[in-house]
Amino acid sequence: MEDEFAKNGVYQKGQGAQSSPHNRFLQNSYGKFEVEGIDEWEQQPQSRPTQFIFGDAKTIVNKVTSVDVGMQFSLNPYQGCEHGCIYCYARNSHEYWGFSAGIDFERNIIVKKNTPALFRSFLQKKTWVPRPISLSGNTDCYQPAERKFKLTRSVLEIALDYRHPISMITKNALILRDLDLIKEMASMNLIAVYVSINSLNESLRQKLEPRTTTALQRLKIIEQLSAAGVPVGIMEAPIIPGLNDTEIPQVLKAVSAAGAKWAGFTVVRLNGQIGVIFKDWLYKTFADRAEKVWHAIEACHDGKVNDSEFGRRMHGEGPVAEIIRQTFRLHTRINKLNMESLQLDSSLFRRPGEGRQLSLFD
C-alpha cells in the first residue's frame, strides 16, 4: 500500500514531506478510506502555517551514546524543523511528541523556552567536566524559529560567559547574526562551526531542502566565518546515490576555496518512517529515476534502505558505498581538507563568581 501511495499524487512545492504517515505510537488514525463515505471529509491542507508549541524541557544537554556521530554531548533548543529536509533522521523523534514524522515535523515546532535556564544550571553542576557540546545534534539550531526566539544566541552568550567549548552545525545563514559572539569564542579556541551542504544544484536543493538557504549562500557563510578566524568545516550529508553523488568533487572544491578546513560525509539511510516519507517524495519529484535511486540506496545497506549498526550505518557498505567513500577521500586530499586536527579548549572553563572572595561591601 505504501508503494502504491508513493507512486501517485502531486508534488507540493515549499515543503519536504508530501504526506503524514501514521504515528506508530498512536492507536487511532484519521483518514479517508472509502470514496462512498457519507460523512463530510475535511481535507487537511498540505501547506499550512507553522505552529510554535512552547514546552518546558526537563533536561537540555544530552549524552550521545552513538560512537559514529563525532560528538559526546548535544543540545537542541527546538524539536521539529521548518527546513523540511526530506531525508532528516530527526523526523522519527517527532513521533515521541505525538506528531507525524511527515508534514507535522515541518509545521509543529516545539520551542524549549527554558533552554537558557537549563543550560546555565547544567554548567553549574560540580560534577560536570567540560567537554565540547554540539548544537544541532538533532534539528538545526538556526532554523527560522531562531530568528524570533533567539534561544541559540542565549546558549552562546552563556557558553562565552562560562568559557565553555561549543561545536555547531547548520545550513542557515542566520548564524551570521551571531558572528560577534562566535568570533570572540573563536579567539579563545572555544568554538567550531560545520556547514551542511550536499549539492550545488539549486533545483535539487529546493526539492531536498525546500526551506533552507541556497548553496551559494552557504559558501558565503563559510567565507565570512573563515575570514573572522572561526574554524569551519562542512558535512556533505547525506550523499544520495543517483541524485547528488556525482557532485562530490565540485562541492569539496568549492568549500575548500571558500575557506573550509575539514569535511565529512554520510550516505543516506532511511530508518523508520523516513523510508515511507522519502519514497513518497522520490516518486513525486523524480519519477523518471525513482526506481534506480531507490535500488542504489538499497545497495548501500545490504538490500535495505535503513541501517542502525554502529560503525556501518553512516557510510554504508558494498560497491556503491565504496565508490562514494573513495571519491570523497580522493577529493578531500586534492583540496587539502582534513589536513590538520581540531581540538577545542576545555581548560578555560569557569563558573562566574566561583572562587571570588566576598566582602561586607558586596
Secondary structure, DSSP 4 states (H G I P E B T S, - for coil): -HHHHHTSS---TT-S-S--PPPTT-S-------TT--SPP-PPPSS---EEEEE--S--EEE---TTSS-SEEE-SEES-TT--TT-GGGGGGGGGT--SSHHHHHEEEEETTHHHHHHHHHT-TTPPP--EEETSSS-TTSTHHHHH-HHHHHHHHHHHHT--EEEEES-GGGGGGHHHHHHHHTTT-EEEEEE---S-HHHHHHHSTTS--HHHHHHHHHHHHHTT--EEEEEEEE-TTTTGGGHHHHHHHHHHHT--EEEEEE----THHHHHHHHHHHHH-TTTHHHHHHHHHHTTTTSS----TTTTTT--SHHHHHHHHHHHHHHHHTT-S-S------TT---TTTTPPP-TT-
